[in-house]
Amino acid sequence: MYSLIKLPYVLGLWALAATCGPALGPIISGFSVTAENWRWSLWEMLWLSGPIFIMMLLFLPETFQANILLRRAKRLRKLTGNDNYRSQSELDQAELNAREVVFEALVRPIQLMVLDPAIGFTAAYVALCYGIYYSFFEAFPIVYIERYHFNLGEMGLTFLSITAATILSLAMYYLYIYKIVEPDFRAHGLGKLERRLLPALYASFLLPIGLFIFAWTSDGKIHWIVSVIGVFLFTIGGTFLIVCISTTS
């Protein structure tokens, strides 16, 4: 759907949704749950996701090549009455047995991670970052409600640090792509994709720095903004890491 030179921008939007989406949940629902009840947050989820689901169901076109060709073959068989029209995916699947399907679905991904160190390390590192990120949803109530005595709405506002960090880091990454990567791409060709990892090398230091700040300052005695800054720094590093690895892969 997108050229290689513009693909990083689109993957950046995916990272923005993957990171900011979960963080916006406590912000939206925190005050409503406090004012109404826990069921109100579920209604909000329905109001937000329902129209999007309907729009995607009705207006999102199919872009997977194998599926498009499969539907085209079915239309040709119906129009001509000739059952010899077959898409490549149908020909491939006709030769597969149950054992091969299970192998491709369950064993092949594990095989790739085990036999290719680059893929395995990348998958493990991104999984670790995501695991730490989602642990904030368990840690924030302990820190900001039990130690700083925030209510649910006020605690939800602390997640704004994640949203702000994601937007800032994505803006900096877009600037790097536009000012450095794109001109080099136009002048010298694609080159090595690993050069897109350079921002992640520097941003990766922000992950442990942010975690240490958050851990050392979340005792209820130090001002709460300091621990929020730690989360902010961690999110910047994580966003750069996820976006750079995605565009390189």
N, C-alpha and C positions, 0 to 999 in steps of 0.2 A: 504493500500500500504506500510505502514511503521510501524515498531514495536513501542510500547509505549516509549521505551527508546530512540529511535532515532527521534521520532516525533517532539520534540522541535527544532531540527536543521532545519527540513523542514519548520516548521511554522516561524522560524526566517528568512528564505529566502523569504517567503511570505511577512513578515513585511518589509523586505528590499526593495522589489519591490513596495509595497504599499506606502512607505515613500519616497524612492529615485526617483521613477518614475515621480511623479508630479514635484519634485524639479529639475530634469534634463531638463524638458521642457524649462524653461526660459534660462537655460545655453546654450542649443543647438540652440534655435531660436533667442536669443537676438541679437547676432552679425549679423546673416543672415538677419533679418528684417531691421536692421540699414543699411546694405550694399545694400540690394535688395529692397524687399517690403514685406508686410504682407502675401502675397500669398506664399512666399518662405517657410514659416514655415509649411504650410499645405502640401507642397510637401515633406518636411522632415518627417512629420508624416506618409505620405504614404510610403516612402522608408523604414522606420523603422518597421511599423506595417504590411505592405503587405506581405513580406516574412515569417514573423512569423505566420500570419494567414494561409498562404498556407501550411506551415509545420505542424501546428496543425491540419488542416483539413485533410491532407493526412496521417500523421504518428502518431497522438496522439490516443492511443487505448482507448476504452471505459472501465471504471473501476467501474461504478455503478452496483452493484450486480443485482438489479431489472431489469435494462435494458438488461444486459447480458442474464439473464434467459428468458426475454421476447423474445429476438431475437432467442434464442435456441428453444423455444416453437414454434415459427413461422416456423423455419427450419424443425422441426420434423413434423409439420402438413403438410408442403409442400411435404416432402419426403414420408411420410406414408399414407397421405390422411385421417388420423384420426384426426378429429376436437376436440377430447377429451383432447388433450395435451394443457394444460393451465399453464401459470406461476402464481406465487402467486400474483403478482401485478395485473394481469388481473382478478383474482378471487376477489381481494379486490376492484378494481375499478368497477366491475360489480354490487356491492352492494351499491355503492355510488350514491346519488342523487345530484342535483345541489346545494341544500342548504348545504349539508355536505362538498362539494368541496369548496364552498365560505367560510364556517366556518373554515376549516383547513388552507386555504390560507391567510385569512385576520384576523380572530378573534383569532385563536390559538396563534400566536406570541404575540399579545397584552395581551392575557390571561396569558401567561407564565411570561411576564415582570411584570404584576400587582400582580399576586398571589405568585410569588417567588421573595422575596426581593433581593436575591443574583444576580439573572439574571437581574432584573430591574436596580439595582444600577450599575452593570457592564456595561450594555448597555448604560445607561445615561452617565456614566463617560467616556467611550470610545467615545461616540458621541460628548461630550464636547471637548475632546482632538482633535478629527478630525476636529471639527468646528473651533477651535482656529488655528489649523495647516493650514487649507485652507484659513483662513482669512489673513494669511501672503501674499497671492497672491494679495490681495487688499491693504495691509498695506505697502508692500515693495516699490511700485511705489511712494506712498506718502512720505515715509521717504527718500529713496535713490535718487529718481529723483527730487522731489520738494525741499528737504532740503539739500541734499548733492550734487545735480546737476550731478548725474551719467547719462550716456546714457543707452539705453536698454541693451546693451551687458554687461556693467559694473554692472548694477543692477542684471542681470542674474547670474553673478559670486558670488553674495552674497548668492545665494541658495546653493553654495558648502558647506556652513556651515552645512546645513541639511544633505547632503550626507555624509560628513565626520563624523558627529555625529552619524548617523545611523550605519555606518560601525564600528566605535569604540565601540558603545554600544552593537552591535551584537557580536563582538569579545569577549567582556567581558562576555556577557551572555553565549556564547559557552564555555568559560573557566570555568564558574561557573557550567554549566551542566556536563562538562567532568570531572572536578576535585572533585565535591561535590555530585551532584545528582546521576550520574551514579554509582559510587562506593557504595553509600548508597542503591541504587535500587538493585544492585546485591547482597548485603549482607543481606538486610532486606525486600526485596520485594517492591511492589509499594508504600505502605503506604498512607499517606494523600497527596492528590494533592496540598493542600493549601501551602505546604512548598515551592512549586515552585514560590509562590508569594513573598517570602522574599526579593528578589532583588528589586521588584517593590515598596515595602514599603519604602526603602531608596531612590530609584530613584524618587519617587513621589514628594519629596521636590524640585527637580530640576525644575519642571514645573512652580510653582509660582515664584521661584527665577529667572529663565530665562525670564519670562514675565515682571517682575518688572525691570530687567536690561534693557530689550529692550524698555520698555515704558519710563523709566527715562532718557535714554541717546540718544534718537532719535530726538533731537532738532536741529540738524545741527551744533551745536557748539562743542559738544564732538566728539572725533574721531569716525568715523563710525565703527571701529573694535570692539568697546565696545558693541554696539547694536548687532553686529553679534555674539559675544560671548554669549549674552543672548539667541539668537535663538539656538545656539549650545547646551547650557545647557538644554533648553526646549525640544529639539529634543531627547537628550539622555534619559531624564525622560519619554517622551512619548513612545519612542521605547521600553524601558524596560517594561512599563506598558502594552502596546499592546501585546508584545510577551508573557509575563508572564500570562496575563489573557487568551490568546488564548490557551496556553499549558495546563492551568488548566481546562478550559472549555471542 
